Every structure is written in structure tokens, then in C-alpha cells.
Amino acid sequence: MNQEQIFSEMKSRLQREVDYFGGNIPERVALVWYGYIAALLEWDLISIDHHDELADLLPQIPDNPVIAVFLGRSK
């Protein structure tokens, strides 16, 4: 699969989650998705633009721990 195919598949899956939860994905579930799409980005399976578009489907989470894991923690 190329990046476009992976992005299309992930967008479809994520949209099904949005629909399943009536547009209000619970924080716990959203954190899993944030981690999933961060891993896809890190492994160069999706582009930054794809990541951002997928992340826009998720609720904003203040102090999202996925960001700290993804970018690294300062000492």
C-alpha cells in the first residue's frame, strides 16, 4: 500500500468511529487513535498533511500524552 491508500483506509476507519460514537469520540478512544496515527507518521506511512487531516477528526485533548511520547519529553 502507498501513503494515499493507507490514508484513505485510515480516514474511512476513523470516520466509522466518529459515526459510531455519534460525533463524540470518548477521550480514551481518541488517545488510541492519536497514538495510531502518530505511529503511521513516524514510520513514514502517511504524510504530515494526512496526519493533520486525520487528527482533525478527533477531539482536542489538552496536554495530550501522545504528543509528549511522540516528540519526547524534556528533562
All heavy atoms as a GROMACS GRO file, in nm:
protein
  613
    1MET      N    1   0.085  -0.119   0.000
    1MET     CA    2   0.000   0.000   0.000
    1MET      C    3   0.088   0.125   0.000
    1MET      O    4   0.190   0.128   0.070
    1MET     CB    5  -0.088   0.004   0.124
    1MET     CG    6  -0.200  -0.097   0.129
    1MET     SD    7  -0.302  -0.077   0.278
    1MET     CE    8  -0.451  -0.022   0.203
    2ASN      N    9   0.045   0.225  -0.073
    2ASN     CA   10   0.117   0.352  -0.069
    2ASN      C   11   0.052   0.446   0.033
    2ASN      O   12  -0.051   0.413   0.092
    2ASN     CB   13   0.125   0.414  -0.209
    2ASN     CG   14  -0.011   0.453  -0.264
    2ASN    OD1   15  -0.100   0.497  -0.191
    2ASN    ND2   16  -0.028   0.438  -0.395
    3GLN      N   17   0.113   0.564   0.051
    3GLN     CA   18   0.062   0.658   0.151
    3GLN      C   19  -0.083   0.698   0.127
    3GLN      O   20  -0.162   0.707   0.221
    3GLN     CB   21   0.149   0.783   0.156
    3GLN     CG   22   0.278   0.766   0.230
    3GLN     CD   23   0.348   0.898   0.253
    3GLN    OE1   24   0.306   1.003   0.204
    3GLN    NE2   25   0.456   0.894   0.327
    4GLU      N   26  -0.120   0.721   0.003
    4GLU     CA   27  -0.258   0.761  -0.028
    4GLU      C   28  -0.357   0.651   0.007
    4GLU      O   29  -0.464   0.678   0.061
    4GLU     CB   30  -0.271   0.800  -0.175
    4GLU     CG   31  -0.205   0.930  -0.212
    4GLU     CD   32  -0.263   1.051  -0.140
    4GLU    OE1   33  -0.385   1.053  -0.114
    4GLU    OE2   34  -0.186   1.143  -0.110
    5GLN      N   35  -0.321   0.527  -0.022
    5GLN     CA   36  -0.410   0.415   0.010
    5GLN      C   37  -0.423   0.397   0.162
    5GLN      O   38  -0.533   0.372   0.212
    5GLN     CB   39  -0.357   0.286  -0.053
    5GLN     CG   40  -0.367   0.284  -0.204
    5GLN     CD   41  -0.290   0.169  -0.265
    5GLN    OE1   42  -0.178   0.139  -0.224
    5GLN    NE2   43  -0.351   0.105  -0.363
    6ILE      N   44  -0.311   0.410   0.232
    6ILE     CA   45  -0.314   0.397   0.378
    6ILE      C   46  -0.398   0.508   0.438
    6ILE      O   47  -0.483   0.485   0.524
    6ILE     CB   48  -0.171   0.395   0.435
    6ILE    CG1   49  -0.100   0.267   0.392
    6ILE    CG2   50  -0.173   0.408   0.588
    6ILE    CD1   51   0.049   0.266   0.420
    7PHE      N   52  -0.375   0.631   0.390
    7PHE     CA   53  -0.453   0.745   0.439
    7PHE      C   54  -0.602   0.724   0.415
    7PHE      O   55  -0.684   0.744   0.505
    7PHE     CB   56  -0.406   0.874   0.372
    7PHE     CG   57  -0.499   0.989   0.393
    7PHE    CD1   58  -0.512   1.049   0.518
    7PHE    CD2   59  -0.578   1.036   0.289
    7PHE    CE1   60  -0.600   1.154   0.538
    7PHE    CE2   61  -0.665   1.141   0.307
    7PHE     CZ   62  -0.677   1.200   0.432
    8SER      N   63  -0.637   0.682   0.294
    8SER     CA   64  -0.778   0.660   0.262
    8SER      C   65  -0.840   0.555   0.353
    8SER      O   66  -0.952   0.573   0.404
    8SER     CB   67  -0.789   0.617   0.115
    8SER     OG   68  -0.923   0.593   0.081
    9GLU      N   69  -0.769   0.446   0.376
    9GLU     CA   70  -0.818   0.341   0.464
    9GLU      C   71  -0.834   0.392   0.607
    9GLU      O   72  -0.935   0.366   0.673
    9GLU     CB   73  -0.723   0.220   0.461
    9GLU     CG   74  -0.758   0.112   0.559
    9GLU     CD   75  -0.890   0.042   0.533
    9GLU    OE1   76  -0.941   0.045   0.419
    9GLU    OE2   77  -0.945  -0.015   0.630
   10MET      N   78  -0.734   0.465   0.656
   10MET     CA   79  -0.741   0.516   0.793
   10MET      C   80  -0.851   0.620   0.809
   10MET      O   81  -0.920   0.622   0.911
   10MET     CB   82  -0.606   0.575   0.835
   10MET     CG   83  -0.494   0.472   0.843
   10MET     SD   84  -0.537   0.325   0.940
   10MET     CE   85  -0.576   0.398   1.097
   11LYS      N   86  -0.869   0.703   0.709
   11LYS     CA   87  -0.976   0.803   0.717
   11LYS      C   88  -1.112   0.735   0.722
   11LYS      O   89  -1.200   0.776   0.799
   11LYS     CB   90  -0.968   0.900   0.599
   11LYS     CG   91  -1.064   1.014   0.611
   11LYS     CD   92  -1.043   1.118   0.504
   11LYS     CE   93  -1.142   1.232   0.521
   11LYS     NZ   94  -1.124   1.334   0.417
   12SER      N   95  -1.128   0.630   0.642
   12SER     CA   96  -1.252   0.555   0.643
   12SER      C   97  -1.277   0.490   0.780
   12SER      O   98  -1.388   0.498   0.834
   12SER     CB   99  -1.248   0.448   0.534
   12SER     OG  100  -1.363   0.368   0.538
   13ARG      N  101  -1.175   0.429   0.835
   13ARG     CA  102  -1.188   0.366   0.968
   13ARG      C  103  -1.221   0.469   1.075
   13ARG      O  104  -1.308   0.447   1.160
   13ARG     CB  105  -1.058   0.296   1.007
   13ARG     CG  106  -1.029   0.171   0.930
   13ARG     CD  107  -0.905   0.108   0.988
   13ARG     NE  108  -0.851   0.005   0.902
   13ARG     CZ  109  -0.746  -0.068   0.932
   13ARG    NH1  110  -0.682  -0.049   1.046
   13ARG    NH2  111  -0.703  -0.160   0.849
   14LEU      N  112  -1.150   0.581   1.070
   14LEU     CA  113  -1.172   0.684   1.172
   14LEU      C  114  -1.310   0.746   1.157
   14LEU      O  115  -1.377   0.773   1.258
   14LEU     CB  116  -1.062   0.790   1.162
   14LEU     CG  117  -1.056   0.895   1.270
   14LEU    CD1  118  -1.064   0.836   1.410
   14LEU    CD2  119  -0.931   0.978   1.255
   15GLN      N  120  -1.356   0.764   1.035
   15GLN     CA  121  -1.491   0.817   1.015
   15GLN      C  122  -1.596   0.722   1.070
   15GLN      O  123  -1.697   0.765   1.126
   15GLN     CB  124  -1.517   0.846   0.867
   15GLN     CG  125  -1.647   0.918   0.842
   15GLN     CD  126  -1.653   1.052   0.912
   15GLN    OE1  127  -1.568   1.138   0.890
   15GLN    NE2  128  -1.754   1.072   0.996
   16ARG      N  129  -1.573   0.592   1.056
   16ARG     CA  130  -1.666   0.495   1.115
   16ARG      C  131  -1.669   0.509   1.268
   16ARG      O  132  -1.774   0.494   1.330
   16ARG     CB  133  -1.628   0.353   1.074
   16ARG     CG  134  -1.665   0.322   0.931
   16ARG     CD  135  -1.659   0.174   0.897
   16ARG     NE  136  -1.532   0.110   0.921
   16ARG     CZ  137  -1.436   0.096   0.829
   16ARG    NH1  138  -1.452   0.144   0.708
   16ARG    NH2  139  -1.323   0.034   0.860
   17GLU      N  140  -1.554   0.538   1.329
   17GLU     CA  141  -1.551   0.560   1.474
   17GLU      C  142  -1.631   0.685   1.510
   17GLU      O  143  -1.709   0.683   1.606
   17GLU     CB  144  -1.406   0.579   1.523
   17GLU     CG  145  -1.324   0.453   1.530
   17GLU     CD  146  -1.364   0.367   1.647
   17GLU    OE1  147  -1.315   0.390   1.760
   17GLU    OE2  148  -1.445   0.274   1.625
   18VAL      N  149  -1.610   0.792   1.435
   18VAL     CA  150  -1.684   0.916   1.459
   18VAL      C  151  -1.833   0.888   1.450
   18VAL      O  152  -1.911   0.929   1.537
   18VAL     CB  153  -1.642   1.025   1.358
   18VAL    CG1  154  -1.735   1.145   1.366
   18VAL    CG2  155  -1.496   1.067   1.380
   19ASP      N  156  -1.873   0.817   1.346
   19ASP     CA  157  -2.015   0.784   1.328
   19ASP      C  158  -2.066   0.695   1.442
   19ASP      O  159  -2.176   0.717   1.494
   19ASP     CB  160  -2.037   0.715   1.194
   19ASP     CG  161  -2.009   0.805   1.075
   19ASP    OD1  162  -2.000   0.929   1.092
   19ASP    OD2  163  -1.991   0.749   0.964
   20TYR      N  164  -1.988   0.596   1.479
   20TYR     CA  165  -2.027   0.503   1.585
   20TYR      C  166  -2.057   0.577   1.716
   20TYR      O  167  -2.152   0.546   1.785
   20TYR     CB  168  -1.917   0.399   1.607
   20TYR     CG  169  -1.947   0.302   1.719
   20TYR    CD1  170  -2.028   0.191   1.697
   20TYR    CD2  171  -1.893   0.321   1.846
   20TYR    CE1  172  -2.056   0.102   1.799
   20TYR    CE2  173  -1.920   0.232   1.948
   20TYR     CZ  174  -2.001   0.124   1.925
   20TYR     OH  175  -2.029   0.036   2.028
   21PHE      N  176  -1.972   0.675   1.747
   21PHE     CA  177  -1.989   0.749   1.872
   21PHE      C  178  -2.073   0.875   1.854
   21PHE      O  179  -2.074   0.963   1.941
   21PHE     CB  180  -1.853   0.784   1.932
   21PHE     CG  181  -1.780   0.665   1.989
   21PHE    CD1  182  -1.670   0.610   1.923
   21PHE    CD2  183  -1.822   0.607   2.108
   21PHE    CE1  184  -1.603   0.501   1.976
   21PHE    CE2  185  -1.756   0.497   2.160
   21PHE     CZ  186  -1.646   0.444   2.094
   22GLY      N  187  -2.143   0.885   1.743
   22GLY     CA  188  -2.232   1.000   1.722
   22GLY      C  189  -2.158   1.132   1.718
   22GLY      O  190  -2.212   1.235   1.759
   23GLY      N  191  -2.036   1.130   1.667
   23GLY     CA  192  -1.957   1.253   1.655
   23GLY      C  193  -1.883   1.293   1.779
   23GLY      O  194  -1.818   1.398   1.782
   24ASN      N  195  -1.892   1.214   1.885
   24ASN     CA  196  -1.830   1.250   2.012
   24ASN      C  197  -1.743   1.134   2.061
   24ASN      O  198  -1.781   1.061   2.153
   24ASN     CB  199  -1.938   1.284   2.114
   24ASN     CG  200  -1.881   1.344   2.240
   24ASN    OD1  201  -1.771   1.397   2.240
   24ASN    ND2  202  -1.957   1.336   2.348
   25ILE      N  203  -1.626   1.119   2.001
   25ILE     CA  204  -1.536   1.009   2.038
   25ILE      C  205  -1.487   1.032   2.182
   25ILE      O  206  -1.437   1.140   2.213
   25ILE     CB  207  -1.416   1.001   1.942
   25ILE    CG1  208  -1.465   0.967   1.801
   25ILE    CG2  209  -1.314   0.899   1.988
   25ILE    CD1  210  -1.356   0.966   1.696
   26PRO      N  211  -1.501   0.933   2.268
   26PRO     CA  212  -1.453   0.948   2.406
   26PRO      C  213  -1.300   0.969   2.409
   26PRO      O  214  -1.228   0.919   2.322
   26PRO     CB  215  -1.489   0.815   2.471
   26PRO     CG  216  -1.594   0.754   2.385
   26PRO     CD  217  -1.568   0.804   2.246
   27GLU      N  218  -1.255   1.041   2.508
   27GLU     CA  219  -1.113   1.075   2.519
   27GLU      C  220  -1.024   0.950   2.515
   27GLU      O  221  -0.922   0.948   2.448
   27GLU     CB  222  -1.086   1.154   2.647
   27GLU     CG  223  -0.941   1.199   2.658
   27GLU     CD  224  -0.918   1.288   2.778
   27GLU    OE1  225  -0.977   1.398   2.782
   27GLU    OE2  226  -0.840   1.247   2.866
   28ARG      N  227  -1.063   0.848   2.587
   28ARG     CA  228  -0.982   0.726   2.594
   28ARG      C  229  -0.964   0.664   2.454
   28ARG      O  230  -0.855   0.622   2.417
   28ARG     CB  231  -1.049   0.627   2.689
   28ARG     CG  232  -0.973   0.500   2.709
   28ARG     CD  233  -1.041   0.416   2.814
   28ARG     NE  234  -0.972   0.290   2.827
   28ARG     CZ  235  -1.001   0.199   2.916
   28ARG    NH1  236  -1.098   0.221   3.002
   28ARG    NH2  237  -0.936   0.087   2.921
   29VAL      N  238  -1.071   0.661   2.378
   29VAL     CA  239  -1.065   0.606   2.242
   29VAL      C  240  -0.984   0.700   2.151
   29VAL      O  241  -0.902   0.655   2.070
   29VAL     CB  242  -1.207   0.584   2.186
   29VAL    CG1  243  -1.204   0.541   2.041
   29VAL    CG2  244  -1.282   0.482   2.272
   30ALA      N  245  -1.005   0.829   2.167
   30ALA     CA  246  -0.931   0.927   2.086
   30ALA      C  247  -0.780   0.915   2.109
   30ALA      O  248  -0.702   0.926   2.014
   30ALA     CB  249  -0.978   1.068   2.118
   31LEU      N  250  -0.739   0.891   2.233
   31LEU     CA  251  -0.596   0.876   2.262
   31LEU      C  252  -0.536   0.758   2.187
   31LEU      O  253  -0.423   0.765   2.138
   31LEU     CB  254  -0.573   0.862   2.412
   31LEU     CG  255  -0.589   0.990   2.492
   31LEU    CD1  256  -0.588   0.960   2.642
   31LEU    CD2  257  -0.482   1.091   2.456
   32VAL      N  258  -0.612   0.651   2.177
   32VAL     CA  259  -0.565   0.535   2.100
   32VAL      C  260  -0.545   0.576   1.954
   32VAL      O  261  -0.442   0.544   1.892
   32VAL     CB  262  -0.664   0.417   2.112
   32VAL    CG1  263  -0.625   0.305   2.016
   32VAL    CG2  264  -0.670   0.368   2.255
   33TRP      N  265  -0.641   0.646   1.899
   33TRP     CA  266  -0.630   0.690   1.760
   33TRP      C  267  -0.514   0.788   1.741
   33TRP      O  268  -0.442   0.780   1.641
   33TRP     CB  269  -0.762   0.753   1.713
   33TRP     CG  270  -0.859   0.649   1.671
   33TRP    CD1  271  -0.967   0.601   1.741
   33TRP    CD2  272  -0.857   0.575   1.549
   33TRP    NE1  273  -1.031   0.504   1.670
   33TRP    CE2  274  -0.966   0.485   1.551
   33TRP    CE3  275  -0.775   0.575   1.438
   33TRP    CZ2  276  -0.994   0.399   1.446
   33TRP    CZ3  277  -0.803   0.489   1.333
   33TRP    CH2  278  -0.911   0.402   1.338
   34TYR      N  279  -0.495   0.880   1.834
   34TYR     CA  280  -0.381   0.972   1.824
   34TYR      C  281  -0.250   0.894   1.820
   34TYR      O  282  -0.160   0.925   1.741
   34TYR     CB  283  -0.378   1.070   1.943
   34TYR     CG  284  -0.460   1.194   1.923
   34TYR    CD1  285  -0.574   1.217   1.999
   34TYR    CD2  286  -0.423   1.292   1.832
   34TYR    CE1  287  -0.649   1.332   1.984
   34TYR    CE2  288  -0.497   1.408   1.815
   34TYR     CZ  289  -0.610   1.427   1.891
   34TYR     OH  290  -0.684   1.542   1.874
   35GLY      N  291  -0.238   0.792   1.903
   35GLY     CA  292  -0.117   0.710   1.903
   35GLY      C  293  -0.100   0.634   1.773
   35GLY      O  294   0.010   0.624   1.719
   36TYR      N  295  -0.210   0.583   1.722
   36TYR     CA  296  -0.208   0.506   1.597
   36TYR      C  297  -0.159   0.594   1.482
   36TYR      O  298  -0.067   0.556   1.408
   36TYR     CB  299  -0.349   0.455   1.571
   36TYR     CG  300  -0.364   0.345   1.468
   36TYR    CD1  301  -0.474   0.261   1.474
   36TYR    CD2  302  -0.274   0.326   1.363
   36TYR    CE1  303  -0.494   0.160   1.381
   36TYR    CE2  304  -0.293   0.225   1.270
   36TYR     CZ  305  -0.403   0.143   1.280
   36TYR     OH  306  -0.423   0.044   1.187
   37ILE      N  307  -0.218   0.712   1.467
   37ILE     CA  308  -0.178   0.796   1.354
   37ILE      C  309  -0.039   0.857   1.374
   37ILE      O  310   0.032   0.880   1.276
   37ILE     CB  311  -0.285   0.903   1.319
   37ILE    CG1  312  -0.307   1.002   1.431
   37ILE    CG2  313  -0.415   0.836   1.277
   37ILE    CD1  314  -0.402   1.117   1.395
   38ALA      N  315   0.002   0.877   1.499
   38ALA     CA  316   0.140   0.923   1.524
   38ALA      C  317   0.240   0.818   1.479
   38ALA      O  318   0.343   0.849   1.419
   38ALA     CB  319   0.158   0.955   1.672
   39ALA      N  320   0.209   0.691   1.506
   39ALA     CA  321   0.298   0.582   1.464
   39ALA      C  322   0.305   0.575   1.311
   39ALA      O  323   0.413   0.556   1.254
   39ALA     CB  324   0.250   0.450   1.522
   40LEU      N  325   0.191   0.590   1.244
   40LEU     CA  326   0.191   0.588   1.098
   40LEU      C  327   0.278   0.700   1.042
   40LEU      O  328   0.352   0.679   0.945
   40LEU     CB  329   0.048   0.600   1.044
   40LEU     CG  330  -0.045   0.483   1.072
   40LEU    CD1  331  -0.188   0.519   1.030
   40LEU    CD2  332   0.002   0.358   1.002
   41LEU      N  333   0.271   0.816   1.103
   41LEU     CA  334   0.354   0.928   1.060
   41LEU      C  335   0.502   0.900   1.086
   41LEU      O  336   0.586   0.918   0.998
   41LEU     CB  337   0.311   1.057   1.131
   41LEU     CG  338   0.394   1.182   1.102
   41LEU    CD1  339   0.388   1.217   0.953
   41LEU    CD2  340   0.343   1.298   1.187
   42GLU      N  341   0.532   0.852   1.204
   42GLU     CA  342   0.672   0.826   1.240
   42GLU      C  343   0.734   0.722   1.147
   42GLU      O  344   0.851   0.731   1.111
   42GLU     CB  345   0.682   0.779   1.385
   42GLU     CG  346   0.826   0.761   1.429
   42GLU     CD  347   0.840   0.746   1.578
   42GLU    OE1  348   0.738   0.742   1.650
   42GLU    OE2  349   0.954   0.737   1.624
   43TRP      N  350   0.657   0.624   1.105
   43TRP     CA  351   0.707   0.518   1.018
   43TRP      C  352   0.695   0.556   0.870
   43TRP      O  353   0.715   0.472   0.782
   43TRP     CB  354   0.637   0.387   1.048
   43TRP     CG  355   0.662   0.338   1.187
   43TRP    CD1  356   0.774   0.355   1.264
   43TRP    CD2  357   0.572   0.264   1.267
   43TRP    NE1  358   0.757   0.297   1.387
   43TRP    CE2  359   0.633   0.238   1.392
   43TRP    CE3  360   0.443   0.215   1.247
   43TRP    CZ2  361   0.571   0.168   1.494
   43TRP    CZ3  362   0.382   0.145   1.349
   43TRP    CH2  363   0.447   0.122   1.471
   44ASP      N  364   0.660   0.683   0.845
   44ASP     CA  365   0.650   0.736   0.709
   44ASP      C  366   0.547   0.663   0.624
   44ASP      O  367   0.565   0.646   0.503
   44ASP     CB  368   0.788   0.735   0.642
   44ASP     CG  369   0.796   0.834   0.526
   44ASP    OD1  370   0.724   0.936   0.530
   44ASP    OD2  371   0.872   0.807   0.431
   45LEU      N  372   0.439   0.618   0.689
   45LEU     CA  373   0.332   0.551   0.617
   45LEU      C  374   0.223   0.648   0.575
   45LEU      O  375   0.141   0.616   0.488
   45LEU     CB  376   0.274   0.438   0.702
   45LEU     CG  377   0.374   0.326   0.732
   45LEU    CD1  378   0.315   0.228   0.832
   45LEU    CD2  379   0.416   0.255   0.604
   46ILE      N  380   0.221   0.766   0.639
   46ILE     CA  381   0.133   0.876   0.597
   46ILE      C  382   0.215   1.004   0.604
   46ILE      O  383   0.318   1.011   0.673
   46ILE     CB  384   0.006   0.888   0.685
   46ILE    CG1  385   0.041   0.912   0.831
   46ILE    CG2  386  -0.085   0.768   0.668
   46ILE    CD1  387  -0.079   0.943   0.922
   47SER      N  388   0.169   1.106   0.533
   47SER     CA  389   0.237   1.236   0.534
   47SER      C  390   0.191   1.320   0.654
   47SER      O  391   0.092   1.288   0.720
   47SER     CB  392   0.206   1.310   0.404
   47SER     OG  393   0.070   1.350   0.402
   48ILE      N  394   0.260   1.429   0.676
   48ILE     CA  395   0.220   1.522   0.782
   48ILE      C  396   0.081   1.577   0.752
   48ILE      O  397  -0.003   1.588   0.843
   48ILE     CB  398   0.323   1.636   0.796
   48ILE    CG1  399   0.455   1.581   0.851
   48ILE    CG2  400   0.270   1.747   0.886
   48ILE    CD1  401   0.569   1.679   0.850
   49ASP      N  402   0.056   1.610   0.627
   49ASP     CA  403  -0.078   1.661   0.591
   49ASP      C  404  -0.186   1.556   0.617
   49ASP      O  405  -0.294   1.590   0.666
   49ASP     CB  406  -0.082   1.703   0.444
   49ASP     CG  407  -0.001   1.829   0.418
   49ASP    OD1  408   0.024   1.907   0.512
   49ASP    OD2  409   0.035   1.851   0.301
   50HIS      N  410  -0.156   1.430   0.584
   50HIS     CA  411  -0.252   1.323   0.613
   50HIS      C  412  -0.275   1.312   0.763
   50HIS      O  413  -0.389   1.299   0.808
   50HIS     CB  414  -0.200   1.188   0.562
   50HIS     CG  415  -0.200   1.175   0.413
   50HIS    ND1  416  -0.114   1.091   0.350
   50HIS    CD2  417  -0.275   1.234   0.317
   50HIS    CE1  418  -0.136   1.097   0.219
   50HIS    NE2  419  -0.234   1.184   0.197
   51HIS      N  420  -0.166   1.315   0.840
   51HIS     CA  421  -0.178   1.308   0.985
   51HIS      C  422  -0.269   1.418   1.038
   51HIS      O  423  -0.359   1.393   1.118
   51HIS     CB  424  -0.040   1.317   1.051
   51HIS     CG  425  -0.046   1.326   1.199
   51HIS    ND1  426  -0.065   1.445   1.264
   51HIS    CD2  427  -0.038   1.230   1.294
   51HIS    CE1  428  -0.069   1.422   1.394
   51HIS    NE2  429  -0.052   1.293   1.415
   52ASP      N  430  -0.243   1.539   0.992
   52ASP     CA  431  -0.320   1.653   1.041
   52ASP      C  432  -0.468   1.640   1.004
   52ASP      O  433  -0.555   1.673   1.085
   52ASP     CB  434  -0.264   1.784   0.987
   52ASP     CG  435  -0.126   1.816   1.044
   52ASP    OD1  436  -0.084   1.750   1.143
   52ASP    OD2  437  -0.060   1.905   0.988
   53GLU      N  438  -0.496   1.590   0.884
   53GLU     CA  439  -0.636   1.573   0.843
   53GLU      C  440  -0.706   1.467   0.928
   53GLU      O  441  -0.821   1.484   0.967
   53GLU     CB  442  -0.643   1.535   0.695
   53GLU     CG  443  -0.784   1.538   0.641
   53GLU     CD  444  -0.792   1.520   0.491
   53GLU    OE1  445  -0.697   1.554   0.418
   53GLU    OE2  446  -0.898   1.472   0.445
   54LEU      N  447  -0.635   1.359   0.958
   54LEU     CA  448  -0.692   1.256   1.045
   54LEU      C  449  -0.711   1.310   1.187
   54LEU      O  450  -0.815   1.287   1.249
   54LEU     CB  451  -0.603   1.132   1.046
   54LEU     CG  452  -0.594   1.056   0.913
   54LEU    CD1  453  -0.486   0.948   0.922
   54LEU    CD2  454  -0.727   0.997   0.874
   55ALA      N  455  -0.612   1.380   1.237
   55ALA     CA  456  -0.620   1.435   1.373
   55ALA      C  457  -0.736   1.533   1.387
   55ALA      O  458  -0.797   1.544   1.494
   55ALA     CB  459  -0.488   1.501   1.412
   56ASP      N  460  -0.768   1.603   1.278
   56ASP     CA  461  -0.880   1.697   1.282
   56ASP      C  462  -1.015   1.628   1.304
   56ASP      O  463  -1.111   1.693   1.344
   56ASP     CB  464  -0.887   1.780   1.153
   56ASP     CG  465  -0.780   1.887   1.146
   56ASP    OD1  466  -0.718   1.918   1.252
   56ASP    OD2  467  -0.757   1.939   1.036
   57LEU      N  468  -1.021   1.498   1.281
   57LEU     CA  469  -1.145   1.423   1.306
   57LEU      C  470  -1.160   1.386   1.454
   57LEU      O  471  -1.266   1.341   1.496
   57LEU     CB  472  -1.148   1.295   1.221
   57LEU     CG  473  -1.154   1.315   1.070
   57LEU    CD1  474  -1.137   1.182   0.998
   57LEU    CD2  475  -1.285   1.382   1.030
   58LEU      N  476  -1.052   1.404   1.529
   58LEU     CA  477  -1.052   1.367   1.670
   58LEU      C  478  -1.076   1.488   1.759
   58LEU      O  479  -1.043   1.600   1.721
   58LEU     CB  480  -0.916   1.304   1.706
   58LEU     CG  481  -0.884   1.174   1.634
   58LEU    CD1  482  -0.737   1.137   1.655
   58LEU    CD2  483  -0.974   1.062   1.682
   59PRO      N  484  -1.129   1.465   1.879
   59PRO     CA  485  -1.147   1.577   1.972
   59PRO      C  486  -1.012   1.628   2.021
   59PRO      O  487  -0.915   1.551   2.031
   59PRO     CB  488  -1.227   1.516   2.087
   59PRO     CG  489  -1.197   1.370   2.082
   59PRO     CD  490  -1.173   1.337   1.937
   60GLN      N  491  -1.006   1.756   2.047
   60GLN     CA  492  -0.885   1.814   2.105
   60GLN      C  493  -0.872   1.765   2.249
   60GLN      O  494  -0.971   1.764   2.324
   60GLN     CB  495  -0.892   1.967   2.103
   60GLN     CG  496  -0.895   2.025   1.963
   60GLN     CD  497  -0.764   2.000   1.890
   60GLN    OE1  498  -0.657   2.023   1.945
   60GLN    NE2  499  -0.772   1.954   1.768
   61ILE      N  500  -0.751   1.726   2.288
   61ILE     CA  501  -0.727   1.678   2.423
   61ILE      C  502  -0.616   1.763   2.483
   61ILE      O  503  -0.501   1.757   2.438
   61ILE     CB  504  -0.688   1.528   2.424
   61ILE    CG1  505  -0.802   1.445   2.366
   61ILE    CG2  506  -0.652   1.483   2.565
   61ILE    CD1  507  -0.770   1.298   2.350
   62PRO      N  508  -0.649   1.844   2.585
   62PRO     CA  509  -0.545   1.924   2.649
   62PRO      C  510  -0.436   1.835   2.708
   62PRO      O  511  -0.464   1.727   2.762
   62PRO     CB  512  -0.621   1.998   2.760
   62PRO     CG  513  -0.765   1.991   2.722
   62PRO     CD  514  -0.781   1.864   2.644
   63ASP      N  515  -0.312   1.878   2.695
   63ASP     CA  516  -0.197   1.803   2.747
   63ASP      C  517  -0.199   1.658   2.698
   63ASP      O  518  -0.176   1.564   2.775
   63ASP     CB  519  -0.194   1.809   2.900
   63ASP     CG  520  -0.181   1.951   2.952
   63ASP    OD1  521  -0.103   2.028   2.893
   63ASP    OD2  522  -0.250   1.985   3.048
   64ASN      N  523  -0.225   1.640   2.570
   64ASN     CA  524  -0.233   1.507   2.509
   64ASN      C  525  -0.101   1.432   2.532
   64ASN      O  526   0.004   1.474   2.484
   64ASN     CB  527  -0.261   1.524   2.359
   64ASN     CG  528  -0.287   1.395   2.288
   64ASN    OD1  529  -0.242   1.290   2.330
   64ASN    ND2  530  -0.360   1.403   2.178
   65PRO      N  531  -0.104   1.322   2.604
   65PRO     CA  532   0.019   1.249   2.634
   65PRO      C  533   0.084   1.187   2.510
   65PRO      O  534   0.205   1.161   2.511
   65PRO     CB  535  -0.024   1.140   2.733
   65PRO     CG  536  -0.170   1.122   2.710
   65PRO     CD  537  -0.222   1.256   2.665
   66VAL      N  538   0.008   1.167   2.405
   66VAL     CA  539   0.066   1.113   2.282
   66VAL      C  540   0.170   1.209   2.227
   66VAL      O  541   0.275   1.167   2.178
   66VAL     CB  542  -0.043   1.082   2.178
   66VAL    CG1  543   0.017   1.043   2.044
   66VAL    CG2  544  -0.136   0.973   2.230
   67ILE      N  545   0.145   1.338   2.238
   67ILE     CA  546   0.239   1.438   2.189
   67ILE      C  547   0.372   1.427   2.264
   67ILE      O  548   0.479   1.431   2.203
   67ILE     CB  549   0.180   1.581   2.204
   67ILE    CG1  550   0.046   1.594   2.130
   67ILE    CG2  551   0.280   1.687   2.157
   67ILE    CD1  552   0.052   1.566   1.983
   68ALA      N  553   0.365   1.413   2.394
   68ALA     CA  554   0.489   1.400   2.474
   68ALA      C  555   0.566   1.275   2.438
   68ALA      O  556   0.690   1.279   2.427
   68ALA     CB  557   0.454   1.400   2.623
   69VAL      N  558   0.498   1.167   2.415
   69VAL     CA  559   0.565   1.042   2.376
   69VAL      C  560   0.624   1.056   2.235
   69VAL      O  561   0.738   1.019   2.210
   69VAL     CB  562   0.468   0.922   2.382
   69VAL    CG1  563   0.529   0.798   2.322
   69VAL    CG2  564   0.426   0.896   2.526
   70PHE      N  565   0.547   1.113   2.145
   70PHE     CA  566   0.588   1.127   2.007
   70PHE      C  567   0.707   1.221   1.991
   70PHE      O  568   0.805   1.190   1.922
   70PHE     CB  569   0.471   1.174   1.923
   70PHE     CG  570   0.499   1.181   1.775
   70PHE    CD1  571   0.526   1.067   1.702
   70PHE    CD2  572   0.497   1.303   1.708
   70PHE    CE1  573   0.551   1.073   1.565
   70PHE    CE2  574   0.522   1.309   1.572
   70PHE     CZ  575   0.548   1.196   1.500
   71LEU      N  576   0.701   1.335   2.057
   71LEU     CA  577   0.806   1.436   2.042
   71LEU      C  578   0.919   1.419   2.144
   71LEU      O  579   1.025   1.480   2.128
   71LEU     CB  580   0.747   1.577   2.056
   71LEU     CG  581   0.644   1.615   1.950
   71LEU    CD1  582   0.588   1.754   1.978
   71LEU    CD2  583   0.704   1.606   1.811
   72GLY      N  584   0.895   1.342   2.248
   72GLY     CA  585   0.994   1.326   2.354
   72GLY      C  586   0.970   1.424   2.465
   72GLY      O  587   0.917   1.533   2.444
   73ARG      N  588   1.007   1.385   2.582
   73ARG     CA  589   0.985   1.470   2.700
   73ARG      C  590   1.113   1.546   2.731
   73ARG      O  591   1.223   1.493   2.716
   73ARG     CB  592   0.947   1.386   2.821
   73ARG     CG  593   0.817   1.310   2.802
   73ARG     CD  594   0.780   1.231   2.927
   73ARG     NE  595   0.671   1.141   2.901
   73ARG     CZ  596   0.542   1.174   2.908
   73ARG    NH1  597   0.508   1.295   2.939
   73ARG    NH2  598   0.449   1.084   2.884
   74SER      N  599   1.098   1.670   2.773
   74SER     CA  600   1.215   1.746   2.816
   74SER      C  601   1.248   1.708   2.959
   74SER      O  602   1.162   1.667   3.036
   74SER     CB  603   1.188   1.896   2.804
   74SER     OG  604   1.078   1.933   2.886
   75LYS      N  605   1.374   1.720   2.993
   75LYS     CA  606   1.417   1.683   3.128
   75LYS      C  607   1.400   1.794   3.226
   75LYS      O  608   1.391   1.904   3.204
   75LYS     CB  609   1.563   1.640   3.126
   75LYS     CG  610   1.581   1.513   3.047
   75LYS     CD  611   1.723   1.470   3.054
   75LYS     CE  612   1.736   1.340   2.976
   75LYS     NZ  613   1.861   1.277   2.993
   0.00000   0.00000   0.00000
